[in-house]
């Protein structure tokens, strides 16, 4: 990971983006020596694989089963 200050990142943005695109480099942008942002290659997420937390949820009933008359809401 390379460090850049804000001014350098502004003046070299096109070349920094080209380096990220070609080499997959990651940059840390700092202001007064303190990190404020990361520049890294974009990663396309896989929409077909479930989220690790949501994968553990189990539905223990049939959500498509019809409701009984007691389960229907009453009109006021």
PyMOL Python script that loads the backbone (N, CA, C, O; Angstrom):
from pymol import cmd

cmd.read_pdbstr("""\
ATOM      1  N   UNK A   1       0.847  -1.160   0.000  1.00  0.00           N
ATOM      2  CA  UNK A   1       0.000   0.000   0.000  1.00  0.00           C
ATOM      3  C   UNK A   1       0.898   1.229   0.000  1.00  0.00           C
ATOM      4  O   UNK A   1       1.791   1.379   0.834  1.00  0.00           O
ATOM      5  N   UNK A   2       0.629   2.096  -0.961  1.00  0.00           N
ATOM      6  CA  UNK A   2       1.403   3.329  -1.075  1.00  0.00           C
ATOM      7  C   UNK A   2       0.649   4.467  -0.406  1.00  0.00           C
ATOM      8  O   UNK A   2      -0.581   4.504  -0.418  1.00  0.00           O
ATOM      9  N   UNK A   3       1.401   5.398   0.179  1.00  0.00           N
ATOM     10  CA  UNK A   3       0.799   6.554   0.846  1.00  0.00           C
ATOM     11  C   UNK A   3       0.911   7.782  -0.051  1.00  0.00           C
ATOM     12  O   UNK A   3       1.941   8.014  -0.685  1.00  0.00           O
ATOM     13  N   UNK A   4      -0.154   8.556  -0.092  1.00  0.00           N
ATOM     14  CA  UNK A   4      -0.180   9.819  -0.818  1.00  0.00           C
ATOM     15  C   UNK A   4      -0.791  10.877   0.085  1.00  0.00           C
ATOM     16  O   UNK A   4      -1.708  10.590   0.856  1.00  0.00           O
ATOM     17  N   UNK A   5      -0.278  12.113  -0.011  1.00  0.00           N
ATOM     18  CA  UNK A   5      -0.983  13.179   0.686  1.00  0.00           C
ATOM     19  C   UNK A   5      -2.078  13.705  -0.232  1.00  0.00           C
ATOM     20  O   UNK A   5      -2.080  13.395  -1.423  1.00  0.00           O
ATOM     21  N   UNK A   6      -2.993  14.482   0.287  1.00  0.00           N
ATOM     22  CA  UNK A   6      -4.157  14.928  -0.460  1.00  0.00           C
ATOM     23  C   UNK A   6      -3.748  15.713  -1.700  1.00  0.00           C
ATOM     24  O   UNK A   6      -4.300  15.491  -2.777  1.00  0.00           O
ATOM     25  N   UNK A   7      -2.802  16.616  -1.568  1.00  0.00           N
ATOM     26  CA  UNK A   7      -2.369  17.429  -2.706  1.00  0.00           C
ATOM     27  C   UNK A   7      -1.794  16.546  -3.816  1.00  0.00           C
ATOM     28  O   UNK A   7      -2.111  16.738  -4.990  1.00  0.00           O
ATOM     29  N   UNK A   8      -0.964  15.593  -3.452  1.00  0.00           N
ATOM     30  CA  UNK A   8      -0.367  14.698  -4.441  1.00  0.00           C
ATOM     31  C   UNK A   8      -1.442  13.837  -5.110  1.00  0.00           C
ATOM     32  O   UNK A   8      -1.370  13.580  -6.312  1.00  0.00           O
ATOM     33  N   UNK A   9      -2.415  13.401  -4.355  1.00  0.00           N
ATOM     34  CA  UNK A   9      -3.502  12.600  -4.923  1.00  0.00           C
ATOM     35  C   UNK A   9      -4.316  13.423  -5.918  1.00  0.00           C
ATOM     36  O   UNK A   9      -4.738  12.907  -6.953  1.00  0.00           O
ATOM     37  N   UNK A  10      -4.537  14.702  -5.605  1.00  0.00           N
ATOM     38  CA  UNK A  10      -5.292  15.563  -6.521  1.00  0.00           C
ATOM     39  C   UNK A  10      -4.520  15.813  -7.809  1.00  0.00           C
ATOM     40  O   UNK A  10      -5.097  15.776  -8.896  1.00  0.00           O
ATOM     41  N   UNK A  11      -3.242  16.065  -7.698  1.00  0.00           N
ATOM     42  CA  UNK A  11      -2.470  16.400  -8.899  1.00  0.00           C
ATOM     43  C   UNK A  11      -2.158  15.173  -9.747  1.00  0.00           C
ATOM     44  O   UNK A  11      -1.998  15.304 -10.960  1.00  0.00           O
ATOM     45  N   UNK A  12      -2.067  13.997  -9.158  1.00  0.00           N
ATOM     46  CA  UNK A  12      -1.719  12.782  -9.894  1.00  0.00           C
ATOM     47  C   UNK A  12      -2.877  11.802 -10.034  1.00  0.00           C
ATOM     48  O   UNK A  12      -2.641  10.616 -10.265  1.00  0.00           O
ATOM     49  N   UNK A  13      -4.121  12.258  -9.902  1.00  0.00           N
ATOM     50  CA  UNK A  13      -5.259  11.352  -9.860  1.00  0.00           C
ATOM     51  C   UNK A  13      -5.321  10.432 -11.088  1.00  0.00           C
ATOM     52  O   UNK A  13      -5.549   9.231 -10.944  1.00  0.00           O
ATOM     53  N   UNK A  14      -5.122  10.975 -12.276  1.00  0.00           N
ATOM     54  CA  UNK A  14      -5.202  10.141 -13.484  1.00  0.00           C
ATOM     55  C   UNK A  14      -4.145   9.045 -13.484  1.00  0.00           C
ATOM     56  O   UNK A  14      -4.441   7.900 -13.825  1.00  0.00           O
ATOM     57  N   UNK A  15      -2.923   9.382 -13.108  1.00  0.00           N
ATOM     58  CA  UNK A  15      -1.865   8.366 -13.100  1.00  0.00           C
ATOM     59  C   UNK A  15      -2.068   7.360 -11.963  1.00  0.00           C
ATOM     60  O   UNK A  15      -1.746   6.181 -12.113  1.00  0.00           O
ATOM     61  N   UNK A  16      -2.600   7.821 -10.832  1.00  0.00           N
ATOM     62  CA  UNK A  16      -2.881   6.915  -9.716  1.00  0.00           C
ATOM     63  C   UNK A  16      -3.971   5.925 -10.130  1.00  0.00           C
ATOM     64  O   UNK A  16      -3.856   4.728  -9.863  1.00  0.00           O
ATOM     65  N   UNK A  17      -5.025   6.419 -10.779  1.00  0.00           N
ATOM     66  CA  UNK A  17      -6.090   5.530 -11.237  1.00  0.00           C
ATOM     67  C   UNK A  17      -5.591   4.542 -12.284  1.00  0.00           C
ATOM     68  O   UNK A  17      -6.018   3.387 -12.300  1.00  0.00           O
ATOM     69  N   UNK A  18      -4.689   4.987 -13.158  1.00  0.00           N
ATOM     70  CA  UNK A  18      -4.117   4.077 -14.154  1.00  0.00           C
ATOM     71  C   UNK A  18      -3.301   2.982 -13.480  1.00  0.00           C
ATOM     72  O   UNK A  18      -3.329   1.832 -13.916  1.00  0.00           O
ATOM     73  N   UNK A  19      -2.580   3.325 -12.428  1.00  0.00           N
ATOM     74  CA  UNK A  19      -1.783   2.341 -11.697  1.00  0.00           C
ATOM     75  C   UNK A  19      -2.683   1.346 -10.952  1.00  0.00           C
ATOM     76  O   UNK A  19      -2.383   0.154 -10.886  1.00  0.00           O
ATOM     77  N   UNK A  20      -3.776   1.846 -10.399  1.00  0.00           N
ATOM     78  CA  UNK A  20      -4.731   0.960  -9.736  1.00  0.00           C
ATOM     79  C   UNK A  20      -5.334  -0.006 -10.750  1.00  0.00           C
ATOM     80  O   UNK A  20      -5.486  -1.196 -10.473  1.00  0.00           O
ATOM     81  N   UNK A  21      -5.674   0.514 -11.917  1.00  0.00           N
ATOM     82  CA  UNK A  21      -6.304  -0.304 -12.953  1.00  0.00           C
ATOM     83  C   UNK A  21      -5.356  -1.346 -13.530  1.00  0.00           C
ATOM     84  O   UNK A  21      -5.750  -2.491 -13.752  1.00  0.00           O
ATOM     85  N   UNK A  22      -4.119  -0.958 -13.773  1.00  0.00           N
ATOM     86  CA  UNK A  22      -3.190  -1.876 -14.431  1.00  0.00           C
ATOM     87  C   UNK A  22      -2.524  -2.852 -13.462  1.00  0.00           C
ATOM     88  O   UNK A  22      -2.388  -4.033 -13.782  1.00  0.00           O
ATOM     89  N   UNK A  23      -2.111  -2.384 -12.293  1.00  0.00           N
ATOM     90  CA  UNK A  23      -1.345  -3.221 -11.367  1.00  0.00           C
ATOM     91  C   UNK A  23      -2.144  -3.700 -10.162  1.00  0.00           C
ATOM     92  O   UNK A  23      -1.690  -4.580  -9.432  1.00  0.00           O
ATOM     93  N   UNK A  24      -3.337  -3.129  -9.944  1.00  0.00           N
ATOM     94  CA  UNK A  24      -4.115  -3.506  -8.772  1.00  0.00           C
ATOM     95  C   UNK A  24      -3.560  -2.935  -7.479  1.00  0.00           C
ATOM     96  O   UNK A  24      -3.805  -3.480  -6.402  1.00  0.00           O
ATOM     97  N   UNK A  25      -2.819  -1.848  -7.576  1.00  0.00           N
ATOM     98  CA  UNK A  25      -2.225  -1.210  -6.393  1.00  0.00           C
ATOM     99  C   UNK A  25      -3.301  -0.641  -5.474  1.00  0.00           C
ATOM    100  O   UNK A  25      -4.414  -0.349  -5.913  1.00  0.00           O
ATOM    101  N   UNK A  26      -2.966  -0.490  -4.210  1.00  0.00           N
ATOM    102  CA  UNK A  26      -3.839   0.149  -3.229  1.00  0.00           C
ATOM    103  C   UNK A  26      -3.113   1.371  -2.678  1.00  0.00           C
ATOM    104  O   UNK A  26      -1.924   1.309  -2.367  1.00  0.00           O
ATOM    105  N   UNK A  27      -3.839   2.484  -2.558  1.00  0.00           N
ATOM    106  CA  UNK A  27      -3.247   3.720  -2.073  1.00  0.00           C
ATOM    107  C   UNK A  27      -3.973   4.176  -0.815  1.00  0.00           C
ATOM    108  O   UNK A  27      -5.188   4.024  -0.691  1.00  0.00           O
ATOM    109  N   UNK A  28      -3.210   4.734   0.110  1.00  0.00           N
ATOM    110  CA  UNK A  28      -3.742   5.323   1.325  1.00  0.00           C
ATOM    111  C   UNK A  28      -3.548   6.824   1.214  1.00  0.00           C
ATOM    112  O   UNK A  28      -2.420   7.302   1.091  1.00  0.00           O
ATOM    113  N   UNK A  29      -4.646   7.571   1.257  1.00  0.00           N
ATOM    114  CA  UNK A  29      -4.572   9.032   1.150  1.00  0.00           C
ATOM    115  C   UNK A  29      -4.580   9.610   2.558  1.00  0.00           C
ATOM    116  O   UNK A  29      -5.455   9.300   3.366  1.00  0.00           O
ATOM    117  N   UNK A  30      -3.593  10.452   2.839  1.00  0.00           N
ATOM    118  CA  UNK A  30      -3.419  11.016   4.181  1.00  0.00           C
ATOM    119  C   UNK A  30      -3.533  12.535   4.143  1.00  0.00           C
ATOM    120  O   UNK A  30      -3.177  13.172   3.151  1.00  0.00           O
ATOM    121  N   UNK A  31      -4.034  13.106   5.238  1.00  0.00           N
ATOM    122  CA  UNK A  31      -4.032  14.552   5.433  1.00  0.00           C
ATOM    123  C   UNK A  31      -3.271  14.815   6.719  1.00  0.00           C
ATOM    124  O   UNK A  31      -3.652  14.322   7.781  1.00  0.00           O
ATOM    125  N   UNK A  32      -2.216  15.574   6.631  1.00  0.00           N
ATOM    126  CA  UNK A  32      -1.332  15.870   7.760  1.00  0.00           C
ATOM    127  C   UNK A  32      -0.800  14.588   8.399  1.00  0.00           C
ATOM    128  O   UNK A  32      -0.638  14.512   9.616  1.00  0.00           O
ATOM    129  N   UNK A  33      -0.530  13.586   7.566  1.00  0.00           N
ATOM    130  CA  UNK A  33       0.033  12.336   8.058  1.00  0.00           C
ATOM    131  C   UNK A  33      -0.977  11.363   8.639  1.00  0.00           C
ATOM    132  O   UNK A  33      -0.611  10.265   9.057  1.00  0.00           O
ATOM    133  N   UNK A  34      -2.260  11.757   8.670  1.00  0.00           N
ATOM    134  CA  UNK A  34      -3.304  10.874   9.210  1.00  0.00           C
ATOM    135  C   UNK A  34      -4.117  10.289   8.066  1.00  0.00           C
ATOM    136  O   UNK A  34      -4.553  11.031   7.186  1.00  0.00           O
ATOM    137  N   UNK A  35      -4.330   8.990   8.056  1.00  0.00           N
ATOM    138  CA  UNK A  35      -5.090   8.365   6.969  1.00  0.00           C
ATOM    139  C   UNK A  35      -6.550   8.818   6.954  1.00  0.00           C
ATOM    140  O   UNK A  35      -7.209   8.889   7.991  1.00  0.00           O
ATOM    141  N   UNK A  36      -7.044   9.126   5.726  1.00  0.00           N
ATOM    142  CA  UNK A  36      -8.441   9.538   5.599  1.00  0.00           C
ATOM    143  C   UNK A  36      -9.214   8.701   4.575  1.00  0.00           C
ATOM    144  O   UNK A  36     -10.442   8.646   4.639  1.00  0.00           O
ATOM    145  N   UNK A  37      -8.522   8.046   3.627  1.00  0.00           N
ATOM    146  CA  UNK A  37      -9.248   7.272   2.609  1.00  0.00           C
ATOM    147  C   UNK A  37      -8.333   6.239   1.982  1.00  0.00           C
ATOM    148  O   UNK A  37      -7.111   6.381   1.966  1.00  0.00           O
ATOM    149  N   UNK A  38      -8.966   5.192   1.465  1.00  0.00           N
ATOM    150  CA  UNK A  38      -8.258   4.166   0.714  1.00  0.00           C
ATOM    151  C   UNK A  38      -8.722   4.225  -0.730  1.00  0.00           C
ATOM    152  O   UNK A  38      -9.912   4.378  -1.003  1.00  0.00           O
ATOM    153  N   UNK A  39      -7.784   4.105  -1.645  1.00  0.00           N
ATOM    154  CA  UNK A  39      -8.098   3.937  -3.058  1.00  0.00           C
ATOM    155  C   UNK A  39      -7.660   2.531  -3.424  1.00  0.00           C
ATOM    156  O   UNK A  39      -6.484   2.190  -3.291  1.00  0.00           O
ATOM    157  N   UNK A  40      -8.601   1.710  -3.885  1.00  0.00           N
ATOM    158  CA  UNK A  40      -8.268   0.332  -4.218  1.00  0.00           C
ATOM    159  C   UNK A  40      -9.093  -0.096  -5.418  1.00  0.00           C
ATOM    160  O   UNK A  40     -10.084   0.557  -5.745  1.00  0.00           O
ATOM    161  N   UNK A  41      -8.710  -1.165  -6.074  1.00  0.00           N
ATOM    162  CA  UNK A  41      -9.477  -1.620  -7.237  1.00  0.00           C
ATOM    163  C   UNK A  41     -10.891  -2.021  -6.847  1.00  0.00           C
ATOM    164  O   UNK A  41     -11.130  -2.535  -5.754  1.00  0.00           O
ATOM    165  N   UNK A  42     -11.810  -1.781  -7.751  1.00  0.00           N
ATOM    166  CA  UNK A  42     -13.205  -2.153  -7.521  1.00  0.00           C
ATOM    167  C   UNK A  42     -13.346  -3.665  -7.641  1.00  0.00           C
ATOM    168  O   UNK A  42     -12.793  -4.279  -8.553  1.00  0.00           O
ATOM    169  N   UNK A  43     -14.095  -4.261  -6.711  1.00  0.00           N
ATOM    170  CA  UNK A  43     -14.338  -5.698  -6.726  1.00  0.00           C
ATOM    171  C   UNK A  43     -15.829  -5.921  -6.955  1.00  0.00           C
ATOM    172  O   UNK A  43     -16.661  -5.422  -6.197  1.00  0.00           O
ATOM    173  N   UNK A  44     -16.157  -6.661  -7.990  1.00  0.00           N
ATOM    174  CA  UNK A  44     -17.556  -6.945  -8.290  1.00  0.00           C
ATOM    175  C   UNK A  44     -18.024  -8.058  -7.366  1.00  0.00           C
ATOM    176  O   UNK A  44     -17.411  -9.124  -7.299  1.00  0.00           O
ATOM    177  N   UNK A  45     -19.103  -7.805  -6.662  1.00  0.00           N
ATOM    178  CA  UNK A  45     -19.633  -8.787  -5.730  1.00  0.00           C
ATOM    179  C   UNK A  45     -20.394  -9.889  -6.449  1.00  0.00           C
ATOM    180  O   UNK A  45     -20.931  -9.680  -7.537  1.00  0.00           O
ATOM    181  N   UNK A  46     -20.433 -11.038  -5.845  1.00  0.00           N
ATOM    182  CA  UNK A  46     -21.170 -12.166  -6.380  1.00  0.00           C
ATOM    183  C   UNK A  46     -22.579 -12.131  -5.812  1.00  0.00           C
ATOM    184  O   UNK A  46     -22.774 -12.357  -4.617  1.00  0.00           O
ATOM    185  N   UNK A  47     -23.563 -11.848  -6.660  1.00  0.00           N
ATOM    186  CA  UNK A  47     -24.936 -11.697  -6.183  1.00  0.00           C
ATOM    187  C   UNK A  47     -25.618 -13.038  -5.957  1.00  0.00           C
ATOM    188  O   UNK A  47     -26.683 -13.084  -5.342  1.00  0.00           O
ATOM    189  N   UNK A  48     -25.035 -14.123  -6.436  1.00  0.00           N
ATOM    190  CA  UNK A  48     -25.693 -15.414  -6.311  1.00  0.00           C
ATOM    191  C   UNK A  48     -25.372 -16.131  -5.012  1.00  0.00           C
ATOM    192  O   UNK A  48     -26.153 -16.972  -4.567  1.00  0.00           O
ATOM    193  N   UNK A  49     -24.248 -15.819  -4.398  1.00  0.00           N
ATOM    194  CA  UNK A  49     -23.923 -16.481  -3.136  1.00  0.00           C
ATOM    195  C   UNK A  49     -24.533 -15.684  -1.980  1.00  0.00           C
ATOM    196  O   UNK A  49     -24.426 -14.458  -1.959  1.00  0.00           O
ATOM    197  N   UNK A  50     -25.163 -16.354  -1.027  1.00  0.00           N
ATOM    198  CA  UNK A  50     -25.824 -15.645   0.073  1.00  0.00           C
ATOM    199  C   UNK A  50     -24.824 -15.015   1.040  1.00  0.00           C
ATOM    200  O   UNK A  50     -23.677 -15.449   1.152  1.00  0.00           O
ATOM    201  N   UNK A  51     -25.282 -14.002   1.716  1.00  0.00           N
ATOM    202  CA  UNK A  51     -24.482 -13.333   2.737  1.00  0.00           C
ATOM    203  C   UNK A  51     -24.188 -14.336   3.857  1.00  0.00           C
ATOM    204  O   UNK A  51     -25.063 -15.129   4.206  1.00  0.00           O
ATOM    205  N   UNK A  52     -22.974 -14.322   4.431  1.00  0.00           N
ATOM    206  CA  UNK A  52     -22.627 -15.305   5.456  1.00  0.00           C
ATOM    207  C   UNK A  52     -23.554 -15.309   6.666  1.00  0.00           C
ATOM    208  O   UNK A  52     -23.817 -16.374   7.224  1.00  0.00           O
ATOM    209  N   UNK A  53     -24.051 -14.165   7.082  1.00  0.00           N
ATOM    210  CA  UNK A  53     -24.944 -14.119   8.232  1.00  0.00           C
ATOM    211  C   UNK A  53     -26.346 -14.588   7.834  1.00  0.00           C
ATOM    212  O   UNK A  53     -26.983 -15.346   8.565  1.00  0.00           O
ATOM    213  N   UNK A  54     -26.816 -14.134   6.681  1.00  0.00           N
ATOM    214  CA  UNK A  54     -28.151 -14.513   6.240  1.00  0.00           C
ATOM    215  C   UNK A  54     -28.234 -15.996   5.890  1.00  0.00           C
ATOM    216  O   UNK A  54     -29.317 -16.581   5.928  1.00  0.00           O
ATOM    217  N   UNK A  55     -27.128 -16.594   5.558  1.00  0.00           N
ATOM    218  CA  UNK A  55     -27.095 -18.012   5.223  1.00  0.00           C
ATOM    219  C   UNK A  55     -27.510 -18.877   6.423  1.00  0.00           C
ATOM    220  O   UNK A  55     -28.032 -19.976   6.238  1.00  0.00           O
ATOM    221  N   UNK A  56     -27.284 -18.393   7.638  1.00  0.00           N
ATOM    222  CA  UNK A  56     -27.589 -19.183   8.841  1.00  0.00           C
ATOM    223  C   UNK A  56     -29.057 -19.123   9.243  1.00  0.00           C
ATOM    224  O   UNK A  56     -29.482 -19.882  10.114  1.00  0.00           O
ATOM    225  N   UNK A  57     -29.849 -18.231   8.624  1.00  0.00           N
ATOM    226  CA  UNK A  57     -31.258 -18.103   8.978  1.00  0.00           C
ATOM    227  C   UNK A  57     -32.024 -19.283   8.393  1.00  0.00           C
ATOM    228  O   UNK A  57     -31.877 -19.613   7.216  1.00  0.00           O
ATOM    229  N   UNK A  58     -32.830 -19.902   9.219  1.00  0.00           N
ATOM    230  CA  UNK A  58     -33.651 -21.036   8.795  1.00  0.00           C
ATOM    231  C   UNK A  58     -35.118 -20.707   9.061  1.00  0.00           C
ATOM    232  O   UNK A  58     -35.461 -20.269  10.160  1.00  0.00           O
ATOM    233  N   UNK A  59     -35.981 -20.910   8.080  1.00  0.00           N
ATOM    234  CA  UNK A  59     -37.417 -20.719   8.222  1.00  0.00           C
ATOM    235  C   UNK A  59     -38.009 -22.082   8.527  1.00  0.00           C
ATOM    236  O   UNK A  59     -37.887 -23.009   7.726  1.00  0.00           O
ATOM    237  N   UNK A  60     -38.642 -22.209   9.669  1.00  0.00           N
ATOM    238  CA  UNK A  60     -39.134 -23.504  10.121  1.00  0.00           C
ATOM    239  C   UNK A  60     -40.639 -23.678   9.896  1.00  0.00           C
ATOM    240  O   UNK A  60     -41.284 -24.461  10.592  1.00  0.00           O
ATOM    241  N   UNK A  61     -41.188 -22.961   8.942  1.00  0.00           N
ATOM    242  CA  UNK A  61     -42.593 -23.123   8.576  1.00  0.00           C
ATOM    243  C   UNK A  61     -42.712 -22.875   7.074  1.00  0.00           C
ATOM    244  O   UNK A  61     -41.766 -22.411   6.439  1.00  0.00           O
ATOM    245  N   UNK A  62     -43.856 -23.180   6.523  1.00  0.00           N
ATOM    246  CA  UNK A  62     -44.090 -22.971   5.096  1.00  0.00           C
ATOM    247  C   UNK A  62     -44.697 -21.585   4.896  1.00  0.00           C
ATOM    248  O   UNK A  62     -45.875 -21.392   5.196  1.00  0.00           O
ATOM    249  N   UNK A  63     -43.930 -20.618   4.399  1.00  0.00           N
ATOM    250  CA  UNK A  63     -44.461 -19.265   4.250  1.00  0.00           C
ATOM    251  C   UNK A  63     -45.530 -19.168   3.166  1.00  0.00           C
ATOM    252  O   UNK A  63     -46.230 -18.158   3.089  1.00  0.00           O
ATOM    253  N   UNK A  64     -45.671 -20.189   2.331  1.00  0.00           N
ATOM    254  CA  UNK A  64     -46.684 -20.150   1.279  1.00  0.00           C
ATOM    255  C   UNK A  64     -47.971 -20.858   1.682  1.00  0.00           C
ATOM    256  O   UNK A  64     -48.919 -20.898   0.898  1.00  0.00           O
ATOM    257  N   UNK A  65     -48.025 -21.414   2.882  1.00  0.00           N
ATOM    258  CA  UNK A  65     -49.226 -22.112   3.339  1.00  0.00           C
ATOM    259  C   UNK A  65     -50.349 -21.103   3.567  1.00  0.00           C
ATOM    260  O   UNK A  65     -50.096 -19.996   4.042  1.00  0.00           O
ATOM    261  N   UNK A  66     -51.582 -21.470   3.236  1.00  0.00           N
ATOM    262  CA  UNK A  66     -52.692 -20.525   3.434  1.00  0.00           C
ATOM    263  C   UNK A  66     -52.954 -20.289   4.920  1.00  0.00           C
ATOM    264  O   UNK A  66     -52.699 -21.154   5.758  1.00  0.00           O
ATOM    265  N   UNK A  67     -53.470 -19.099   5.226  1.00  0.00           N
ATOM    266  CA  UNK A  67     -53.782 -18.736   6.610  1.00  0.00           C
ATOM    267  C   UNK A  67     -55.126 -19.325   7.023  1.00  0.00           C
ATOM    268  O   UNK A  67     -56.035 -19.467   6.205  1.00  0.00           O
ATOM    269  N   UNK A  68     -55.235 -19.657   8.272  1.00  0.00           N
ATOM    270  CA  UNK A  68     -56.531 -20.103   8.797  1.00  0.00           C
ATOM    271  C   UNK A  68     -57.394 -18.875   9.061  1.00  0.00           C
ATOM    272  O   UNK A  68     -56.899 -17.750   9.002  1.00  0.00           O
ATOM    273  N   UNK A  69     -58.671 -19.075   9.351  1.00  0.00           N
ATOM    274  CA  UNK A  69     -59.564 -17.940   9.582  1.00  0.00           C
ATOM    275  C   UNK A  69     -59.179 -17.156  10.832  1.00  0.00           C
ATOM    276  O   UNK A  69     -59.438 -15.954  10.896  1.00  0.00           O
ATOM    277  N   UNK A  70     -58.566 -17.801  11.831  1.00  0.00           N
ATOM    278  CA  UNK A  70     -58.141 -17.092  13.030  1.00  0.00           C
ATOM    279  C   UNK A  70     -56.923 -16.191  12.772  1.00  0.00           C
ATOM    280  O   UNK A  70     -56.700 -15.226  13.504  1.00  0.00           O
ATOM    281  N   UNK A  71     -56.146 -16.501  11.746  1.00  0.00           N
ATOM    282  CA  UNK A  71     -54.939 -15.725  11.465  1.00  0.00           C
ATOM    283  C   UNK A  71     -55.197 -14.494  10.598  1.00  0.00           C
ATOM    284  O   UNK A  71     -54.330 -13.626  10.493  1.00  0.00           O
ATOM    285  N   UNK A  72     -56.364 -14.405   9.981  1.00  0.00           N
ATOM    286  CA  UNK A  72     -56.675 -13.258   9.147  1.00  0.00           C
ATOM    287  C   UNK A  72     -56.910 -12.039  10.034  1.00  0.00           C
ATOM    288  O   UNK A  72     -57.508 -12.165  11.103  1.00  0.00           O
ATOM    289  N   UNK A  73     -56.450 -10.858   9.609  1.00  0.00           N
ATOM    290  CA  UNK A  73     -56.703  -9.649  10.406  1.00  0.00           C
ATOM    291  C   UNK A  73     -58.191  -9.279  10.354  1.00  0.00           C
ATOM    292  O   UNK A  73     -58.877  -9.519   9.361  1.00  0.00           O
ATOM    293  N   UNK A  74     -58.653  -8.701  11.430  1.00  0.00           N
ATOM    294  CA  UNK A  74     -60.061  -8.269  11.477  1.00  0.00           C
ATOM    295  C   UNK A  74     -60.158  -6.824  11.035  1.00  0.00           C
ATOM    296  O   UNK A  74     -59.253  -6.026  11.275  1.00  0.00           O
ATOM    297  N   UNK A  75     -61.265  -6.495  10.385  1.00  0.00           N
ATOM    298  CA  UNK A  75     -61.502  -5.117   9.941  1.00  0.00           C
ATOM    299  C   UNK A  75     -62.213  -4.352  11.043  1.00  0.00           C
ATOM    300  O   UNK A  75     -63.135  -4.871  11.671  1.00  0.00           O
ATOM    301  N   UNK A  76     -61.795  -3.149  11.270  1.00  0.00           N
ATOM    302  CA  UNK A  76     -62.423  -2.313  12.310  1.00  0.00           C
ATOM    303  C   UNK A  76     -63.357  -1.324  11.700  1.00  0.00           C
ATOM    304  O   UNK A  76     -63.975  -0.536  12.416  1.00  0.00           O
TER     305      UNK A  76
END
""", "prot")
cmd.dss("prot")
cmd.show_as("cartoon", "prot")
cmd.util.cbc("prot")
cmd.orient("prot")
